[in-house]
Amino acid sequence: MWRNTGLVPKLFFIDYTALAPMMLWGLRMSERNFTIAIIFVCFLTFLKIWHITPMGFLRMVRCKLIGQFRTTKTDYITIRRRTRW
């Protein structure tokens, strides 16, 4: 019995961390909240399958939106000097 203490708890095939939205649905049950919770559970389950944490996913989205080039204050000043009238 003590050998299984390192395993992640699951409900069927869904990880316990992905079931947090279902607890929120339990507070106020409606069809809309149930749909949102199921979509969120599926999203978190797929992230877990791909071995990506939710914070890591947010970092990936931020990098895709911002791009590879990061500006600094000196870059901003030189861009402003070049674009003056």
C-alpha positions as CSV (number, residue, x, y, z in Angstrom):
1,M,0.0,0.0,0.0
2,W,2.8,2.5,0.8
3,R,4.3,2.0,-2.7
4,N,1.4,3.9,-4.3
5,T,1.9,7.1,-2.3
6,G,3.8,8.7,-5.1
7,L,1.1,8.2,-7.7
8,V,-1.0,11.2,-8.8
9,P,-4.7,10.7,-7.7
10,K,-7.1,10.4,-10.6
11,L,-10.8,10.0,-11.2
12,F,-11.0,7.5,-14.0
13,F,-8.4,9.0,-16.5
14,I,-8.7,12.6,-15.4
15,D,-6.0,14.1,-13.1
16,Y,-7.2,15.6,-9.8
17,T,-5.9,19.1,-10.7
18,A,-8.0,19.2,-13.8
19,L,-11.1,18.6,-11.7
20,A,-11.0,21.9,-9.9
21,P,-13.5,23.6,-12.3
22,M,-16.0,20.8,-11.4
23,M,-15.9,21.9,-7.8
24,L,-16.8,25.5,-8.9
25,W,-19.7,24.0,-10.9
26,G,-20.8,22.3,-7.7
27,L,-21.3,25.6,-6.0
28,R,-23.7,27.0,-8.6
29,M,-25.2,24.3,-10.9
30,S,-26.3,25.5,-14.2
31,E,-26.0,24.2,-17.8
32,R,-23.7,27.1,-18.8
33,N,-21.4,26.6,-15.9
34,F,-21.3,22.9,-16.5
35,T,-20.3,23.4,-20.1
36,I,-17.6,25.9,-19.1
37,A,-16.3,23.5,-16.5
38,I,-16.2,20.5,-18.9
39,I,-14.3,22.6,-21.6
40,F,-11.8,23.7,-18.9
41,V,-11.4,20.2,-17.6
42,C,-10.7,18.9,-21.2
43,F,-8.2,21.7,-21.8
44,L,-6.3,21.0,-18.6
45,T,-6.3,17.3,-19.3
46,F,-4.8,17.9,-22.7
47,L,-2.2,20.1,-21.2
48,K,-1.3,17.3,-18.7
49,I,-1.1,14.8,-21.6
50,W,1.3,17.1,-23.4
51,H,3.3,17.5,-20.2
52,I,2.8,21.3,-20.1
53,T,1.9,23.1,-16.9
54,P,-0.8,25.9,-17.1
55,M,1.8,28.5,-16.3
56,G,4.1,27.1,-19.0
57,F,1.2,27.3,-21.5
58,L,0.6,31.0,-20.6
59,R,4.3,31.7,-21.1
60,M,4.1,30.0,-24.5
61,V,1.1,32.1,-25.5
62,R,2.8,35.3,-24.3
63,C,5.9,34.5,-26.4
64,K,3.8,33.9,-29.4
65,L,1.9,37.2,-29.0
66,I,5.0,39.3,-28.2
67,G,7.5,37.7,-30.5
68,Q,11.2,37.0,-30.1
69,F,12.4,40.7,-30.1
70,R,12.2,42.5,-26.8
71,T,12.7,46.2,-26.7
72,T,14.5,48.2,-24.1
73,K,14.3,51.9,-23.2
74,T,17.3,52.7,-25.4
75,D,15.7,51.0,-28.4
76,Y,12.6,53.1,-27.8
77,I,14.6,56.3,-27.8
78,T,16.4,55.4,-31.0
79,I,13.2,54.5,-32.7
80,R,11.6,57.8,-31.7
81,R,14.7,59.7,-33.0
82,R,14.4,58.0,-36.3
83,T,10.7,58.6,-36.8
84,R,10.7,62.3,-35.9
85,W,9.3,64.8,-38.4
